[in-house]
Amino acid sequence: MDIIYNVEDKPPLGTSILLAAQHLLAALSAIITVPLVIGGVLKLPVADIVVLVNAAMLISGVVTIIQCKGLGPVGIRLPCVMGTSFTFVGVSIAIGFEYGVEGILGSALVASLVMIIGSFFMPIIRKFFPPIVTGTVVTLIGLSLVPVAIDWFAGGQVGQDDYASLSNLAIGLLVLATVVTLSIFGKGILSAAAVVIGMLVGYLVCLALGVIDFKPVQSSPLFALPSPFHFGLSFPISGIVGMSIAYLVTIVESTGDFLALSNVTKTKLTGKKLSSGILCDGLGSALASVFSTTPFSSFSQNVGIVGMTGVASRYVVAITGAMLVLAGLFPVLGAMIVSIPLPVLGGAGLVMFAMIITAGVNILSTTQHTKRNGMIIAVSIATGMAVTVRPELLSHLPEFLKVILASGITTGSIIALLLNVILPNADIITDTE
């Protein structure tokens, strides 16, 4: 995909708002799902879950803006959407059962130092990500997301009554066909905004069929102020250790996302720039704890939008951040977006996430076709996908290993890094700018 708007381009305001909406639609449901899952499992009162969700949207917006536009040494200055991370769900629930939400937030606040301090070592860490590792990690990101898009496409989870019903598949196919057609044959804004137009077509069809649930909109408050320290903070040692491990995992995942983003935006990712991105991630997670929600990371699905549409402008995604802030202050707006049926998201998600795979394959195509490189790619992707499709493989491992290996992206990335160092003729890059 050719770049329509480069990283430093500023499209007209109306165009920017439309393009920013694509990123909002792709990210919002994932942003609010994490606090909803944690709050639901811990059986929190509805009012407390609302606090978690509103803060997630608001702080996601603030951190997205900083990540895109930069604030001194903080922020990668690329079109990066930030939001609550699924990496922290398991450890948060474990802490929550024993120490309550205040234990989750206090542990996350202290442990965020792992990411903040770690950010200063990213120029060194960057050396260990030559194209053979980068391409493998980016490919794994796309492969790990595709099953999510498939479940959206089918309308939920396997076992539900309407899973893969003909109506769900038809809606998903309609959105998919619209997005592909506009991306390939559309000109100008029609091509750049293919995702949001495709989803709008699907939404209107669902509206005509009467399958949209407006209950979340009706039950959401019109306006909500942020609630710093709403739950208080406590600092259990076991919780801090668990969160620290999760932050180490997030460093690996975010590094992969940033590498993928640099590839699709056709910009060079130096060690210094990577440090700024990870630092923003860590500081944003600390801010999330203060404002009563769970830690953050970069969003892989939005990398797919950049790759598919060719819109790499960081100013467009900064507007997405502003929209997230508004969604946090006016929860009814976020609820309207959440009402989008899953097949509509799935139709767009399939092609978006598959574009990340394409980006990874393009990186790998620049590497030498040797037995060594082939083995690194094969073993890394195999282990990463094994954990993704069969998480039960980890059921008998110690808890700290489960936290580290629960993400197929992290598992595959660690294997790729190790094999690249261990196998003979490792060609580690030396750029530390």
C-alpha positions in Angstrom: 0.0 0.0 0.0 1.4 3.4 -1.0 1.5 6.1 1.7 -1.3 8.7 1.1 -0.5 10.9 4.0 3.0 10.7 5.5 3.7 10.8 9.3 4.2 14.6 9.3 1.3 15.4 6.9 -1.8 17.2 8.2 -4.8 16.4 6.2 -7.8 18.8 6.1 -9.7 18.8 9.4 -12.8 17.2 8.0 -10.8 14.5 6.3 -8.7 14.0 9.5 -11.8 13.5 11.7 -13.2 10.9 9.3 -9.8 9.0 9.2 -9.4 9.3 12.9 -12.8 7.7 13.4 -11.5 4.5 11.8 -8.9 4.1 14.6 -11.5 4.9 17.2 -13.9 2.2 15.9 -11.1 -0.4 15.9 -9.8 0.4 19.3 -12.7 1.4 21.6 -14.3 -2.0 22.2 -10.9 -3.5 23.2 -10.1 -0.5 25.5 -13.3 -1.0 27.5 -13.3 -4.8 27.5 -10.3 -5.1 29.9 -11.9 -3.1 32.7 -15.3 -4.8 32.0 -13.7 -8.2 32.4 -11.8 -7.4 35.5 -14.7 -5.6 37.1 -17.1 -8.4 36.2 -14.9 -11.2 37.5 -14.3 -9.3 40.8 -18.0 -8.7 41.0 -17.6 -4.9 41.5 -20.6 -2.7 41.8 -21.8 -1.2 38.5 -20.8 2.3 39.6 -17.2 1.1 40.2 -17.0 -0.6 36.8 -18.2 2.6 35.2 -15.3 4.4 36.9 -12.8 1.9 35.5 -14.3 2.1 32.0 -14.5 5.9 31.9 -11.0 6.3 33.1 -9.8 3.8 30.5 -11.2 5.8 27.7 -10.1 9.2 29.0 -6.5 8.2 29.8 -6.2 6.2 26.6 -7.0 9.4 24.8 -4.5 11.5 26.7 -1.7 8.9 26.3 -2.5 8.4 22.6 -2.1 12.2 22.0 1.2 12.3 23.9 2.5 9.2 22.0 1.6 10.8 18.6 2.6 14.4 19.2 5.3 14.0 21.8 6.0 15.8 25.0 9.7 16.5 25.4 11.4 13.1 25.5 8.1 11.3 25.9 6.2 9.8 22.9 7.3 8.0 19.8 5.7 10.6 17.5 4.2 8.0 15.2 0.4 7.2 14.6 0.1 5.0 17.6 -3.2 4.3 19.5 -2.8 3.4 23.2 -5.2 1.5 25.4 -5.7 -0.9 28.3 -3.7 -4.1 27.8 -5.0 -7.7 28.0 -1.5 -8.7 29.2 -2.5 -7.5 32.7 -5.9 -9.1 32.9 -4.8 -12.4 34.6 -2.5 -10.9 37.1 -5.0 -8.1 37.9 -7.7 -10.6 38.7 -5.3 -12.6 40.9 -4.3 -9.5 42.8 -7.9 -8.3 43.0 -9.2 -11.4 44.6 -6.7 -11.1 47.4 -6.1 -7.3 47.8 -9.0 -5.6 46.0 -8.8 -3.0 43.2 -6.6 -0.8 45.4 -4.0 -3.6 45.3 -4.2 -3.8 41.5 -3.7 -0.1 41.0 -1.0 0.3 43.7 0.9 -2.7 42.3 0.6 -1.4 38.7 1.8 2.1 39.8 5.0 0.8 41.5 5.7 -1.8 38.8 5.4 0.8 36.1 8.9 1.7 37.1 10.1 -1.5 35.3 8.9 0.0 32.0 10.0 3.5 32.8 13.5 2.5 33.7 13.6 -0.1 31.0 12.9 2.5 28.4 16.3 4.0 28.9 17.9 0.7 27.8 16.0 0.5 24.5 18.9 1.6 22.3 20.7 -1.5 23.5 17.7 -3.7 23.2 17.1 -2.4 19.7 20.3 -4.1 18.6 18.7 -7.5 19.1 15.9 -6.8 16.5 17.4 -7.2 13.0 15.0 -7.8 10.1 14.8 -11.6 10.7 13.5 -11.0 14.3 11.5 -7.9 13.4 9.7 -9.6 10.5 9.0 -12.7 12.6 7.5 -10.6 15.4 5.4 -8.5 13.1 4.1 -11.6 11.3 3.2 -13.1 14.7 1.3 -10.0 15.7 -0.9 -10.3 12.6 -1.4 -14.1 13.0 -2.3 -13.7 16.7 -5.0 -11.1 15.8 -6.7 -13.0 13.0 -8.5 -15.5 15.4 -10.0 -12.4 17.2 -11.3 -11.0 13.9 -12.7 -14.4 12.9 -14.7 -14.6 16.2 -16.0 -11.1 15.6 -16.9 -12.0 12.0 -18.9 -15.0 13.3 -20.6 -12.9 15.9 -19.1 -13.9 19.3 -17.5 -17.0 20.7 -17.7 -20.6 19.7 -20.7 -22.3 21.3 -23.0 -19.3 21.2 -26.3 -20.0 19.5 -25.8 -17.5 16.7 -22.1 -18.1 16.2 -21.4 -18.2 12.5 -25.0 -17.8 11.6 -25.7 -17.0 8.0 -26.9 -13.5 8.9 -23.6 -12.8 10.8 -21.5 -14.2 8.0 -23.4 -12.2 5.4 -22.9 -8.9 7.3 -19.2 -9.6 7.8 -18.8 -10.4 4.1 -20.6 -7.3 3.1 -18.3 -5.1 5.2 -15.2 -7.1 4.0 -16.2 -6.7 0.4 -16.9 -3.0 0.8 -13.5 -2.3 2.5 -11.6 -4.3 -0.1 -13.4 -2.7 -3.0 -12.9 0.8 -1.8 -9.3 0.2 -0.8 -8.4 -1.1 -4.3 -10.7 0.9 -6.6 -11.5 3.9 -4.6 -9.7 7.2 -5.1 -8.6 9.8 -2.5 -10.8 9.8 0.6 -12.8 6.8 -0.5 -9.7 4.7 -0.4 -8.2 6.2 2.8 -11.5 6.0 4.7 -12.4 2.5 3.4 -12.6 1.0 6.9 -15.0 3.5 8.4 -17.2 3.6 5.2 -17.3 -0.2 5.2 -18.3 -0.3 8.9 -20.9 2.4 8.3 -22.5 0.3 5.5 -22.6 -2.7 7.8 -24.0 -0.7 10.7 -26.8 0.7 8.5 -27.7 -2.8 7.3 -27.8 -4.0 10.9 -29.9 -1.0 11.9 -32.4 -1.8 9.1 -32.5 -5.5 10.3 -33.1 -4.4 13.9 -30.2 -6.3 15.4 -28.5 -3.5 17.2 -28.7 -3.5 21.0 -29.1 0.1 22.2 -29.3 -0.8 25.9 -25.7 0.2 26.6 -26.5 3.7 25.2 -29.7 4.0 27.2 -27.9 3.0 30.5 -24.8 5.1 30.0 -24.4 8.5 31.8 -24.3 11.5 29.6 -21.3 13.1 31.4 -18.7 11.8 33.8 -15.7 13.4 35.5 -12.5 11.4 36.1 -12.0 10.0 39.6 -8.4 10.0 40.7 -7.6 7.6 43.5 -11.3 6.5 43.5 -10.3 3.0 44.9 -7.3 4.1 46.8 -3.9 2.4 46.5 -2.2 -0.5 48.4 1.2 -2.1 47.6 1.3 -5.8 48.2 4.8 -7.3 47.4 3.4 -10.3 45.5 1.2 -8.0 43.4 4.2 -5.7 42.5 6.2 -8.8 41.5 3.4 -10.1 39.3 2.8 -6.7 37.7 6.5 -6.3 37.1 6.6 -9.5 35.1 3.6 -8.3 33.0 5.4 -5.0 32.3 8.4 -6.9 31.0 6.1 -8.8 28.7 4.5 -5.5 27.5 8.0 -4.1 26.7 8.5 -7.0 24.2 4.9 -6.6 22.8 5.1 -2.8 22.4 8.5 -3.1 20.8 7.0 -5.4 18.2 4.1 -3.0 17.6 6.5 -0.1 17.2 8.6 -2.0 14.8 5.5 -2.9 12.7 4.4 0.7 12.8 7.8 1.9 11.6 7.6 -0.5 8.7 4.1 0.4 7.5 4.8 4.2 7.9 8.1 3.8 6.1 10.0 5.5 8.9 13.3 4.5 10.6 12.8 3.4 14.2 16.0 4.4 16.1 16.8 3.2 19.6 16.2 6.8 20.9 12.7 6.8 19.3 11.9 3.4 20.7 12.9 4.6 24.1 10.5 7.6 23.8 7.7 5.2 22.9 8.3 2.8 25.8 8.7 5.7 28.2 5.3 7.0 27.2 3.8 3.6 27.7 5.3 3.3 31.2 4.3 6.8 32.3 0.9 6.4 30.7 0.3 3.2 32.8 1.4 5.1 35.9 -1.1 7.8 35.1 -3.8 5.1 34.5 -3.2 3.8 38.1 -3.6 7.3 39.5 -6.9 7.8 37.6 -8.3 4.4 38.6 -7.9 2.1 35.6 -5.5 -0.7 34.5 -2.1 -0.4 32.6 -1.7 0.4 29.0 0.1 -0.7 25.8 0.1 0.1 22.1 -2.7 -1.4 20.0 -1.7 -3.8 17.2 -5.0 -3.6 15.4 -4.5 0.1 14.6 -1.2 -0.7 12.9 -3.2 -2.7 10.4 -5.4 0.3 9.6 -2.3 2.4 8.8 -0.9 -0.4 6.6 -4.2 -0.9 4.8 -5.2 2.7 4.2 -1.8 4.3 3.7 -2.7 7.1 6.2 0.4 7.4 8.3 -0.3 10.9 9.7 0.4 11.1 13.4 -1.9 14.1 13.6 -4.8 12.0 12.4 -4.3 9.5 15.3 -3.9 12.4 17.7 -7.4 13.4 16.8 -8.4 9.8 17.7 -6.9 10.5 21.1 -9.1 13.6 21.4 -12.1 11.5 20.5 -11.2 9.0 23.2 -11.0 11.8 25.8 -14.5 12.9 24.8 -15.7 9.3 25.0 -14.3 9.2 28.6 -16.0 12.5 29.5 -19.2 11.6 27.7 -19.7 7.8 28.1 -22.8 7.8 26.0 -20.6 8.5 23.0 -18.5 5.4 23.7 -21.6 3.3 24.3 -22.9 4.2 20.8 -19.6 2.9 19.3 -19.8 -0.2 21.5 -23.2 -0.9 20.0 -21.6 -1.8 16.7 -22.4 -5.5 16.0 -19.4 -7.8 16.1 -19.7 -9.0 12.5 -19.3 -5.4 11.4 -16.0 -5.2 13.3 -15.0 -8.6 12.0 -15.5 -7.8 8.4 -13.1 -4.8 8.7 -10.8 -6.6 11.2 -10.0 -9.5 9.0 -8.4 -7.4 6.3 -6.8 -5.0 8.8 -5.1 -7.7 10.8 -4.1 -9.7 7.7 -2.3 -6.5 6.5 0.0 -6.8 9.5 0.9 -10.3 8.3 1.7 -8.8 4.9 4.0 -6.2 6.5 5.8 -8.9 8.4 6.3 -11.0 5.2 7.6 -7.9 3.4 10.3 -7.5 6.2 11.2 -11.2 6.0 11.5 -10.9 2.2 14.5 -8.6 2.7 16.5 -11.2 4.7 18.7 -13.9 3.2 17.0 -17.2 2.5 19.3 -19.5 4.5 18.6 -22.6 6.6 19.4 -20.7 9.7 16.9 -17.9 9.0 14.3 -20.4 7.9 14.6 -22.2 11.2 14.3 -19.0 13.3 11.1 -18.1 11.4 9.6 -21.6 11.6 10.3 -22.3 15.2 9.3 -18.8 16.5 6.0 -18.7 14.6 5.2 -22.3 15.5 5.7 -21.7 19.3 3.9 -18.4 19.2 0.9 -19.8 17.4 0.9 -23.0 19.6 0.3 -20.8 22.7 -2.2 -18.7 20.8 -4.4 -21.5 19.6 -3.8 -23.9 22.5 -3.3 -21.9 25.7 -3.9 -25.1 27.6 -0.3 -26.0 26.9 0.7 -23.7 29.8 -1.7 -25.1 32.3 0.9 -27.0 34.4 3.6 -24.3 34.3 4.5 -22.1 37.3 2.3 -19.0 37.6 5.1 -16.6 36.7 5.8 -18.5 33.5 2.1 -18.5 32.6 2.2 -14.7 32.8 5.3 -14.4 30.6 4.2 -17.0 27.9 0.5 -16.3 27.9 0.8 -14.1 24.8 1.8 -15.9 21.6 3.5 -12.7 20.5 5.7 -12.6 23.5 6.5 -16.4 23.3 7.4 -16.2 19.6 9.4 -13.0 20.1 11.5 -14.5 22.9 12.2 -17.6 20.9 13.2 -15.5 17.8 15.5 -13.3 20.0 17.2 -16.3 21.6 17.6 -18.3 18.3 19.0 -15.2 16.6 21.7 -15.0 19.3 22.4 -18.7 19.7 22.4 -20.0 16.2 25.7 -19.5 14.2 26.3 -16.5 12.0 23.9 -14.2 14.0 24.0 -10.8 12.4 23.0 -8.3 15.1 22.5 -4.8 13.9 24.6 -2.0 15.5 22.4 1.1 15.1 22.0 2.8 18.5 20.9 6.2 17.5 
